[in-house]
Amino acid sequence: GFDAYQSKDLLAWEGPIEVFSPDKAFWGTHNFWAPEVHRYRGHYYLFASFKAENRCRGTQILSSASPLGPFVPVSAKPATPESWECLDGTLHIDQKGKPWIVFCHEWVQVNDGQICATPLCDDLSEPIAEPIVLFHASDAAWTKRLARRDGSGLVDARVTDGPFLHTAQDGTLLMLWSSVGQEGYVMGYATSTSGSILGPWVQSEEPLIVCDGGHGMIFTSFEGLRYLTYHSPNKTPNERPFFARLEERDGSLACL
């Protein structure tokens, strides 16, 4: 399942508080990964990745009246294609108020990892169109070529992880995402030149987090300060949430 912690100052934390515990009918059995919660139309929605024997990894959407749960699935199956290896789905609301799931089509299946987007119905219970590929991991110069060890003979494998959409104060649409770089797990961002989820997407020249941290989200503190949160170090079981002050500069991002 998943637990939550709560804090008023980002220093003292209460928890863990159980927010999701699967029942026997739930399809996912292991690899409960990448939970994130979004407020949408007065409810809270948990997007998380799950895996099961003889099933592809996928992102399931769950809902609750409270960010502290309990969360229940909005449908019996994941929102990502059942024949695709997918993870790290996130919610995006477009300029017309329509919801999308943005997720990773994993490198283990496509070699050059992809970030994809699919429009959802208004209650988030199912997709209403086929996925659209937004970009590939190799589009960013800061990603590292990986040698596969599965006997496939494929070369130049590249990872996509953890997309998160953010609209800057000047209206620029940005997407955080993570990969493997020259110094391990890293996080950069892409900019939509059209302001639309469909892009085109232009990659940052350098990563935002350059070593051993990634899968970020952006939030505003009770004091009105902008923060980037991500997990670091990227080694189980030592990973912890990290909070960095974030500044927007003419539609770009910089950590303080």
N, C-alpha and C positions, 0 to 999 in steps of 0.2 A: 504493500500500500504506500501511501504518501502521508508525510507529516508536515506541519507548518510551525513556524515560530513567529512571534509578534513582538514589536518593540516600538517605543515612542521616540527614541533618540538614536537608533542604530548601534547602541553600545550595550544596553541591558536587554536581554531577550528572555521571553517566556516561552516554554515549550519543552518537548515536542507535543503538538496537538494533532491527533489523528484526523485527517480530512477525507481520506479515501481508503476503504478496505474492500477488496473485491469479493463478491459472493461466488458460489460455485458455478454460476451460469456465465460469468465474465470470461471472454475469450482469451485474454492475455494471461500467461502463467509465469513469465519471468522477464528480466531486463526492463523493469519499470524505470524509465528514464525521462529526464528533461521536462519535469512538470512546470507549467507556468499558468498563471491565472489572469483573466481579463474580465473587466466589467463591461457588460453589453446589455442594453435594454432592461436595466434594473436587476439583472441577475449576474452571477459570477460563473465563468466558464473555465474549466481546467483542460488544457491541451497537454497530452503526455504520450510518450512512446511506449509500446508494449510489443512483446514477442511471445510466440507459442510454437510448440513442435509442429513441423510440417505447415507452418504459416509464415508468411512474410512479416517482417516488422512493420508496424504502422502507427499512425497517430489517431488516438481515440479522443473524442470530445465528451466532457462530462459537465454537469451543471449543478449549481447550488444557490440557495438564497443568501448565503454568507460565504465570505472568503475562507472561513474556517470549517466549511463543509456542514454536513456530509455531502460529498459529490456523488452523483449517479450518472451513468452513461445516458447521453441523449439519443443513442441508437444502439443497435445490437452489433454493429461492425464499425471498423475504423473509417475515418473520413478520407483517408488516402487509398489509392488503388490497391486491391487485395493481392494482385500479382506483382506489385512493385515492392522492393525493399526501401522503406521510407522511415524517416524519423524527424523529430524536432519541429513539428507543426506549430505555427503561431497564427494569431488572428490579425487580420487587417481590415479596416473599414474604409472603403474607397470614397472618392469625392461625392458620390451620389448616395452615400450611406449604406451601401451594399457590402455584406461580409464576404471575405475570402479566407481560405486557409493557404498559408505559404509554408512550404516544407522542403525537405531535402530528399531527392532521389539518390540513394546511397551509391557511393563509388564501388562498393562490393558487387553491385549489379551492373553499373554502367561505366565503371572505370574512371571516367572524368565526371566527378560528382556534379549534380545539378541542383539549382534552386528552382522550384516550380510553384505555381499558383493555381488554385481552383476556386471558382465562385461557389458559395454555399447558399442554400435557401435561408430565409430570414430567421428561422429558429435554430439554425446551425446543425440540423439533424441529418442532412445529406448534401452531397455535391450536386450541382445542377448543370455541370458541363464537364468536358474533359480537361485534364491538367494542361497548363501552358508552361513551357520551359522559359524561364526568365534569363538565366545565364549559367555558365559552367565554371567550375573551380579554376580551370586553366585561364579564364579571362583575367584573373588577378595575378600580377607579376610577383606578388609576395607569397604565393603558394608553392609548395615543394613537390617535386616529382617523387613518387614512392615506388619502390620495387615490390611487386606482388609476390607473395609466398604461397600461393594456392595452386601452383602448377599450371596456371592458365596461359602463361607465356606473354600476357599483356604487359605493356610498359606504360610509363607516365600516368600512373594512377594518382588521382588528386581528390582530396576530401572536401565535402561541404557539410557544415554543421551550423546549428543554432541561428537561423534567420530571425530578425526582429525588426519591425517597421517603426519608423519615427518620423513625424513631420516637424521640421525645424520651425523656429519662430517666423522665419521669412517665407514659409510655405514649401520649402524644399523637402521632397520625400527621400528619406535615407533608409538604408537597410544594413543593419549590423549582420555579420556572419563570420564564422570561424573556419579555420582549416589547419593544416600542418605547414609550418614555415621552416625557415632555416634554423630557428632556435626552439623548435617544438611547437606546442599548441599556440596559435596566435589568433587575433581577431582584427578584422578590418571592416570597411563598410563600402557600400555602393550608393550612387546617386542616380535617381531617375531623372533624366533630362526633360521628360514630358510632364512630370508630376503625377504620373499614373503608375499603378502597380505593374502595368505591362511594359514600362520602360520606354526607350532603351536605357539600360543600366551601365553606368560608367564606374569602374572600380577605383578606389583610392590607390595612390601610388605606393604608399607605405601602410603597414598595419597600424591599427590604433593601439593594440596591446601586442608587444613584440615577443614575449617569452612566457610560456607556461600558464596561460590564462585565456579563457574564452567563453563562448556561449553567453553573450551579454544581453541585458535589457536596460532600458533607461527609465528613470522615474524622478519625480519631484518630491523633495522632502517637505515636512510640515512647515519648515522655515522658508520654503520657496526656492531651495537650491536644487540644481539639476545634478543627478548622480548617474553614473554607469555602474551597474552591478554585474559581476561575472564570477565564475568559479576558478579558484587557483589554490594550490597547485593542481595540475591535471593528473593526479595519481590517486587511485582508490587505495585506502579509505581516507586519505589526507585532504581531499578537496574541501574547501570552505568558501562561503560567499565573501566576496571582496567588494568594497565600495570605493569608487574613485570620483572626485568632483569632475564634472564635465562642463565644457564650455563650447558654445556654438559660435563659429566665426564665419560669417558670410556663407551660410549653408554648409559649412564643414564642421567637423568635430575635433576636439582636442581635450586630452586629460590634463588636469591641473596638478 
